[in-house]
Amino acid sequence: MSTIDHIQSLHYSPVPSGEGLHIGIAVAEWNNNITEPLLEGALEVLRKQEVKKITVFRVPGAFELVNASARLLNDGVDAVIAIGCVVRGDTPHFDYICQGVTFGISQLNMTITGFRTTPAPVIFGVLTTETMEQAEERAGGRLGNKGAEAAETALKMCRPICTVQK
């Protein structure tokens, strides 16, 4: 489903309250012209949904998001939002970074830390785009703010709405 289709979709569940939750945000400084608006979008949603405890962990680049996310999980947050931006260049570096971050965050989503009996969600808020223009469109431009969407996802994963279908 495209971003525009998702925005216009009628299958949209409400964003639950974040009251009492501690949310961690790991944010990459690389491409900060993109990651800062994504961070602001996430913070706006979390504050609107009454999250009072938010820890922001800044790291140099997208690859370091996995380590920062793991450290936030070890600190006992209820969810982590990993925010970064990788734009394709002239070398295969893009592919290696995207693959490493994707794999690392996937692994963290299956890891139980601390006193938990289930893994805490780690939300993939990393833009992987062909051009800077595509990133800008997703960081508050015509396609919305993926940081805000990542925050909504974190809250929905902390407080999922489960129904029994007959």
PyRosetta script that sets phi, psi and omega in degrees:
from pyrosetta import init, pose_from_sequence

init()
pose = pose_from_sequence("MSTIDHIQSLHYSPVPSGEGLHIGIAVAEWNNNITEPLLEGALEVLRKQEVKKITVFRVPGAFELVNASARLLNDGVDAVIAIGCVVRGDTPHFDYICQGVTFGISQLNMTITGFRTTPAPVIFGVLTTETMEQAEERAGGRLGNKGAEAAETALKMCRPICTVQK")
pose.set_psi(1, 133.0)
pose.set_omega(1, 178.6)
pose.set_phi(2, -74.2)
pose.set_psi(2, 163.2)
pose.set_omega(2, 178.9)
pose.set_phi(3, -59.3)
pose.set_psi(3, -44.5)
pose.set_omega(3, -179.6)
pose.set_phi(4, -62.2)
pose.set_psi(4, -43.8)
pose.set_omega(4, 178.1)
pose.set_phi(5, -61.5)
pose.set_psi(5, -40.5)
pose.set_omega(5, 179.9)
pose.set_phi(6, -63.6)
pose.set_psi(6, -44.5)
pose.set_omega(6, -179.6)
pose.set_phi(7, -60.3)
pose.set_psi(7, -36.6)
pose.set_omega(7, -176.6)
pose.set_phi(8, -90.2)
pose.set_psi(8, -3.2)
pose.set_omega(8, -175.0)
pose.set_phi(9, -65.5)
pose.set_psi(9, 145.7)
pose.set_omega(9, 175.8)
pose.set_phi(10, -87.4)
pose.set_psi(10, -7.2)
pose.set_omega(10, -177.8)
pose.set_phi(11, -96.8)
pose.set_psi(11, 63.9)
pose.set_omega(11, -175.3)
pose.set_phi(12, -120.8)
pose.set_psi(12, 119.3)
pose.set_omega(12, 179.8)
pose.set_phi(13, -88.5)
pose.set_psi(13, 151.4)
pose.set_omega(13, -179.4)
pose.set_phi(14, -66.6)
pose.set_psi(14, 152.3)
pose.set_omega(14, 177.8)
pose.set_phi(15, -83.1)
pose.set_psi(15, 123.2)
pose.set_omega(15, -178.5)
pose.set_phi(16, -72.9)
pose.set_psi(16, 164.5)
pose.set_omega(16, 175.9)
pose.set_phi(17, -64.6)
pose.set_psi(17, 146.2)
pose.set_omega(17, 175.6)
pose.set_phi(18, -103.7)
pose.set_psi(18, 11.0)
pose.set_omega(18, -178.0)
pose.set_phi(19, -55.8)
pose.set_psi(19, 129.1)
pose.set_omega(19, 178.8)
pose.set_phi(20, 85.5)
pose.set_psi(20, -4.9)
pose.set_omega(20, -179.5)
pose.set_phi(21, -89.7)
pose.set_psi(21, 152.4)
pose.set_omega(21, 171.9)
pose.set_phi(22, -116.3)
pose.set_psi(22, 114.0)
pose.set_omega(22, -177.5)
pose.set_phi(23, -109.7)
pose.set_psi(23, 132.2)
pose.set_omega(23, 175.4)
pose.set_phi(24, -102.3)
pose.set_psi(24, 141.9)
pose.set_omega(24, 175.8)
pose.set_phi(25, -125.8)
pose.set_psi(25, 119.3)
pose.set_omega(25, 173.3)
pose.set_phi(26, -98.5)
pose.set_psi(26, 122.5)
pose.set_omega(26, -175.5)
pose.set_phi(27, -129.5)
pose.set_psi(27, 131.4)
pose.set_omega(27, 179.8)
pose.set_phi(28, -81.7)
pose.set_psi(28, 140.4)
pose.set_omega(28, 177.3)
pose.set_phi(29, -82.5)
pose.set_psi(29, -23.3)
pose.set_omega(29, 178.4)
pose.set_phi(30, -64.6)
pose.set_psi(30, 135.9)
pose.set_omega(30, -174.1)
pose.set_phi(31, 59.0)
pose.set_psi(31, 45.5)
pose.set_omega(31, -175.9)
pose.set_phi(32, -66.5)
pose.set_psi(32, -15.6)
pose.set_omega(32, 172.8)
pose.set_phi(33, -65.7)
pose.set_psi(33, -17.9)
pose.set_omega(33, 176.2)
pose.set_phi(34, -103.9)
pose.set_psi(34, -46.3)
pose.set_omega(34, -174.0)
pose.set_phi(35, -68.8)
pose.set_psi(35, -30.2)
pose.set_omega(35, 178.5)
pose.set_phi(36, -67.0)
pose.set_psi(36, -46.4)
pose.set_omega(36, 174.7)
pose.set_phi(37, -62.5)
pose.set_psi(37, -33.5)
pose.set_omega(37, 176.1)
pose.set_phi(38, -64.9)
pose.set_psi(38, -43.6)
pose.set_omega(38, 177.0)
pose.set_phi(39, -60.5)
pose.set_psi(39, -46.2)
pose.set_omega(39, 179.7)
pose.set_phi(40, -61.0)
pose.set_psi(40, -39.3)
pose.set_omega(40, 176.8)
pose.set_phi(41, -62.1)
pose.set_psi(41, -42.5)
pose.set_omega(41, 178.8)
pose.set_phi(42, -65.0)
pose.set_psi(42, -46.2)
pose.set_omega(42, -179.5)
pose.set_phi(43, -61.8)
pose.set_psi(43, -39.1)
pose.set_omega(43, 179.3)
pose.set_phi(44, -60.4)
pose.set_psi(44, -46.0)
pose.set_omega(44, 179.3)
pose.set_phi(45, -64.7)
pose.set_psi(45, -46.4)
pose.set_omega(45, -177.7)
pose.set_phi(46, -61.7)
pose.set_psi(46, -43.1)
pose.set_omega(46, 178.7)
pose.set_phi(47, -66.1)
pose.set_psi(47, -40.7)
pose.set_omega(47, 178.3)
pose.set_phi(48, -61.4)
pose.set_psi(48, -33.5)
pose.set_omega(48, -178.7)
pose.set_phi(49, -93.1)
pose.set_psi(49, 17.6)
pose.set_omega(49, 170.2)
pose.set_phi(50, 71.4)
pose.set_psi(50, 26.5)
pose.set_omega(50, 172.5)
pose.set_phi(51, -77.2)
pose.set_psi(51, 120.4)
pose.set_omega(51, -177.2)
pose.set_phi(52, -97.1)
pose.set_psi(52, -25.9)
pose.set_omega(52, -176.9)
pose.set_phi(53, -112.9)
pose.set_psi(53, 107.9)
pose.set_omega(53, -179.4)
pose.set_phi(54, -128.6)
pose.set_psi(54, 126.5)
pose.set_omega(54, 176.2)
pose.set_phi(55, -110.8)
pose.set_psi(55, 124.0)
pose.set_omega(55, 177.7)
pose.set_phi(56, -106.4)
pose.set_psi(56, 125.5)
pose.set_omega(56, -178.1)
pose.set_phi(57, -118.3)
pose.set_psi(57, 108.8)
pose.set_omega(57, -179.2)
pose.set_phi(58, -89.9)
pose.set_psi(58, 136.7)
pose.set_omega(58, 178.6)
pose.set_phi(59, -131.3)
pose.set_psi(59, 159.4)
pose.set_omega(59, -176.7)
pose.set_phi(60, -60.8)
pose.set_psi(60, -44.5)
pose.set_omega(60, -175.4)
pose.set_phi(61, -145.7)
pose.set_psi(61, -179.5)
pose.set_omega(61, -176.5)
pose.set_phi(62, -63.4)
pose.set_psi(62, -37.2)
pose.set_omega(62, -177.4)
pose.set_phi(63, -60.1)
pose.set_psi(63, -33.6)
pose.set_omega(63, -178.3)
pose.set_phi(64, -76.9)
pose.set_psi(64, -7.0)
pose.set_omega(64, 179.5)
pose.set_phi(65, -61.8)
pose.set_psi(65, -32.6)
pose.set_omega(65, -178.9)
pose.set_phi(66, -65.1)
pose.set_psi(66, -47.8)
pose.set_omega(66, 178.9)
pose.set_phi(67, -62.7)
pose.set_psi(67, -45.0)
pose.set_omega(67, 179.4)
pose.set_phi(68, -61.9)
pose.set_psi(68, -40.8)
pose.set_omega(68, 178.8)
pose.set_phi(69, -63.3)
pose.set_psi(69, -42.6)
pose.set_omega(69, 178.5)
pose.set_phi(70, -62.9)
pose.set_psi(70, -40.8)
pose.set_omega(70, 179.0)
pose.set_phi(71, -66.1)
pose.set_psi(71, -39.2)
pose.set_omega(71, 176.2)
pose.set_phi(72, -64.0)
pose.set_psi(72, -41.3)
pose.set_omega(72, 176.9)
pose.set_phi(73, -60.5)
pose.set_psi(73, -42.4)
pose.set_omega(73, 178.9)
pose.set_phi(74, -64.8)
pose.set_psi(74, -24.5)
pose.set_omega(74, 176.8)
pose.set_phi(75, -80.7)
pose.set_psi(75, -3.8)
pose.set_omega(75, 173.6)
pose.set_phi(76, 91.7)
pose.set_psi(76, 20.0)
pose.set_omega(76, 177.1)
pose.set_phi(77, -66.9)
pose.set_psi(77, 157.1)
pose.set_omega(77, 179.4)
pose.set_phi(78, -80.4)
pose.set_psi(78, -25.5)
pose.set_omega(78, 177.0)
pose.set_phi(79, -160.7)
pose.set_psi(79, 157.2)
pose.set_omega(79, 175.8)
pose.set_phi(80, -123.2)
pose.set_psi(80, 138.1)
pose.set_omega(80, 171.4)
pose.set_phi(81, -111.5)
pose.set_psi(81, 118.0)
pose.set_omega(81, 178.5)
pose.set_phi(82, -96.9)
pose.set_psi(82, 117.5)
pose.set_omega(82, -176.1)
pose.set_phi(83, -116.0)
pose.set_psi(83, 125.5)
pose.set_omega(83, 177.9)
pose.set_phi(84, -158.8)
pose.set_psi(84, 176.5)
pose.set_omega(84, 179.1)
pose.set_phi(85, -149.2)
pose.set_psi(85, 120.7)
pose.set_omega(85, 177.0)
pose.set_phi(86, -121.3)
pose.set_psi(86, 121.9)
pose.set_omega(86, -179.4)
pose.set_phi(87, -110.8)
pose.set_psi(87, 131.8)
pose.set_omega(87, -177.8)
pose.set_phi(88, -58.9)
pose.set_psi(88, 137.8)
pose.set_omega(88, 177.0)
pose.set_phi(89, -120.4)
pose.set_psi(89, -152.9)
pose.set_omega(89, -176.1)
pose.set_phi(90, -90.7)
pose.set_psi(90, -4.8)
pose.set_omega(90, -176.8)
pose.set_phi(91, -121.7)
pose.set_psi(91, 169.0)
pose.set_omega(91, 179.2)
pose.set_phi(92, -74.0)
pose.set_psi(92, 2.4)
pose.set_omega(92, 179.6)
pose.set_phi(93, -51.0)
pose.set_psi(93, -42.7)
pose.set_omega(93, 178.6)
pose.set_phi(94, -51.6)
pose.set_psi(94, -48.9)
pose.set_omega(94, -176.8)
pose.set_phi(95, -64.2)
pose.set_psi(95, -41.8)
pose.set_omega(95, -179.1)
pose.set_phi(96, -66.1)
pose.set_psi(96, -44.0)
pose.set_omega(96, -179.8)
pose.set_phi(97, -65.1)
pose.set_psi(97, -48.2)
pose.set_omega(97, -179.0)
pose.set_phi(98, -61.3)
pose.set_psi(98, -42.7)
pose.set_omega(98, 179.8)
pose.set_phi(99, -64.4)
pose.set_psi(99, -44.4)
pose.set_omega(99, -179.3)
pose.set_phi(100, -63.7)
pose.set_psi(100, -44.6)
pose.set_omega(100, -179.3)
pose.set_phi(101, -66.6)
pose.set_psi(101, -43.9)
pose.set_omega(101, 179.5)
pose.set_phi(102, -61.3)
pose.set_psi(102, -47.4)
pose.set_omega(102, 179.6)
pose.set_phi(103, -62.8)
pose.set_psi(103, -46.2)
pose.set_omega(103, -178.3)
pose.set_phi(104, -61.2)
pose.set_psi(104, -44.8)
pose.set_omega(104, 179.7)
pose.set_phi(105, -68.3)
pose.set_psi(105, -37.2)
pose.set_omega(105, 175.7)
pose.set_phi(106, -59.9)
pose.set_psi(106, -43.4)
pose.set_omega(106, 178.7)
pose.set_phi(107, -62.6)
pose.set_psi(107, -42.5)
pose.set_omega(107, 179.5)
pose.set_phi(108, -62.7)
pose.set_psi(108, -31.9)
pose.set_omega(108, 179.7)
pose.set_phi(109, -68.2)
pose.set_psi(109, -11.9)
pose.set_omega(109, 178.5)
pose.set_phi(110, -108.9)
pose.set_psi(110, 4.3)
pose.set_omega(110, -173.4)
pose.set_phi(111, -100.7)
pose.set_psi(111, 131.7)
pose.set_omega(111, 176.5)
pose.set_phi(112, -96.6)
pose.set_psi(112, 127.3)
pose.set_omega(112, -179.1)
pose.set_phi(113, -122.4)
pose.set_psi(113, 155.3)
pose.set_omega(113, 174.3)
pose.set_phi(114, 60.0)
pose.set_psi(114, -134.1)
pose.set_omega(114, -176.6)
pose.set_phi(115, -93.1)
pose.set_psi(115, 10.5)
pose.set_omega(115, -176.6)
pose.set_phi(116, -72.6)
pose.set_psi(116, 153.5)
pose.set_omega(116, 171.9)
pose.set_phi(117, -107.7)
pose.set_psi(117, -11.0)
pose.set_omega(117, 175.0)
pose.set_phi(118, -134.7)
pose.set_psi(118, 153.4)
pose.set_omega(118, 179.1)
pose.set_phi(119, -65.4)
pose.set_psi(119, 143.1)
pose.set_omega(119, 172.6)
pose.set_phi(120, -79.5)
pose.set_psi(120, 143.4)
pose.set_omega(120, -178.3)
pose.set_phi(121, -71.3)
pose.set_psi(121, 140.0)
pose.set_omega(121, 171.9)
pose.set_phi(122, -118.9)
pose.set_psi(122, 115.2)
pose.set_omega(122, -172.4)
pose.set_phi(123, -92.3)
pose.set_psi(123, 131.0)
pose.set_omega(123, -177.9)
pose.set_phi(124, -84.6)
pose.set_psi(124, 94.3)
pose.set_omega(124, 177.8)
pose.set_phi(125, -107.2)
pose.set_psi(125, 39.1)
pose.set_omega(125, -177.5)
pose.set_phi(126, -103.1)
pose.set_psi(126, 117.4)
pose.set_omega(126, 175.6)
pose.set_phi(127, -77.0)
pose.set_psi(127, 133.2)
pose.set_omega(127, 176.5)
pose.set_phi(128, -126.8)
pose.set_psi(128, 95.9)
pose.set_omega(128, -170.7)
pose.set_phi(129, -120.1)
pose.set_psi(129, 161.9)
pose.set_omega(129, 177.2)
pose.set_phi(130, -79.1)
pose.set_psi(130, -32.3)
pose.set_omega(130, -176.2)
pose.set_phi(131, -137.7)
pose.set_psi(131, 161.0)
pose.set_omega(131, 176.2)
pose.set_phi(132, -65.7)
pose.set_psi(132, -34.2)
pose.set_omega(132, 178.4)
pose.set_phi(133, -59.7)
pose.set_psi(133, -42.0)
pose.set_omega(133, 177.6)
pose.set_phi(134, -62.5)
pose.set_psi(134, -38.7)
pose.set_omega(134, 178.3)
pose.set_phi(135, -64.7)
pose.set_psi(135, -44.3)
pose.set_omega(135, 179.9)
pose.set_phi(136, -61.3)
pose.set_psi(136, -36.6)
pose.set_omega(136, 178.5)
pose.set_phi(137, -63.4)
pose.set_psi(137, -26.1)
pose.set_omega(137, -176.6)
pose.set_phi(138, -100.7)
pose.set_psi(138, -0.4)
pose.set_omega(138, -179.4)
pose.set_phi(139, -115.0)
pose.set_psi(139, 45.2)
pose.set_omega(139, 179.1)
pose.set_phi(140, 107.9)
pose.set_psi(140, 1.8)
pose.set_omega(140, 178.4)
pose.set_phi(141, -86.9)
pose.set_psi(141, -152.4)
pose.set_omega(141, -172.9)
pose.set_phi(142, -64.1)
pose.set_psi(142, -17.9)
pose.set_omega(142, 179.1)
pose.set_phi(143, -102.1)
pose.set_psi(143, 15.7)
pose.set_omega(143, 175.8)
pose.set_phi(144, 89.3)
pose.set_psi(144, -160.8)
pose.set_omega(144, -178.7)
pose.set_phi(145, -125.8)
pose.set_psi(145, 109.7)
pose.set_omega(145, -178.3)
pose.set_phi(146, -67.9)
pose.set_psi(146, -21.6)
pose.set_omega(146, 173.8)
pose.set_phi(147, -66.3)
pose.set_psi(147, -42.3)
pose.set_omega(147, 176.6)
pose.set_phi(148, -63.6)
pose.set_psi(148, -42.6)
pose.set_omega(148, 178.5)
pose.set_phi(149, -63.1)
pose.set_psi(149, -38.3)
pose.set_omega(149, 178.8)
pose.set_phi(150, -64.5)
pose.set_psi(150, -39.1)
pose.set_omega(150, 177.9)
pose.set_phi(151, -65.2)
pose.set_psi(151, -41.9)
pose.set_omega(151, 176.2)
pose.set_phi(152, -60.5)
pose.set_psi(152, -42.5)
pose.set_omega(152, 179.2)
pose.set_phi(153, -62.3)
pose.set_psi(153, -42.7)
pose.set_omega(153, 178.9)
pose.set_phi(154, -58.8)
pose.set_psi(154, -45.3)
pose.set_omega(154, -179.7)
pose.set_phi(155, -66.2)
pose.set_psi(155, -39.7)
pose.set_omega(155, 178.3)
pose.set_phi(156, -65.9)
pose.set_psi(156, -33.5)
pose.set_omega(156, 178.4)
pose.set_phi(157, -76.2)
pose.set_psi(157, -29.2)
pose.set_omega(157, 175.8)
pose.set_phi(158, -73.4)
pose.set_psi(158, -34.6)
pose.set_omega(158, -177.6)
pose.set_phi(159, -131.6)
pose.set_psi(159, 69.4)
pose.set_omega(159, -175.7)
pose.set_phi(160, -68.2)
pose.set_psi(160, 149.4)
pose.set_omega(160, 174.5)
pose.set_phi(161, -98.7)
pose.set_psi(161, 109.8)
pose.set_omega(161, -178.9)
pose.set_phi(162, -109.4)
pose.set_psi(162, 131.0)
pose.set_omega(162, 179.5)
pose.set_phi(163, -126.7)
pose.set_psi(163, 154.1)
pose.set_omega(163, 176.0)
pose.set_phi(164, -97.0)
pose.set_psi(164, 124.0)
pose.set_omega(164, 179.6)
pose.set_phi(165, -96.0)
pose.set_psi(165, 136.0)
pose.set_omega(165, 178.5)
pose.set_phi(166, -108.5)
pose.dump_pdb("model.pdb")
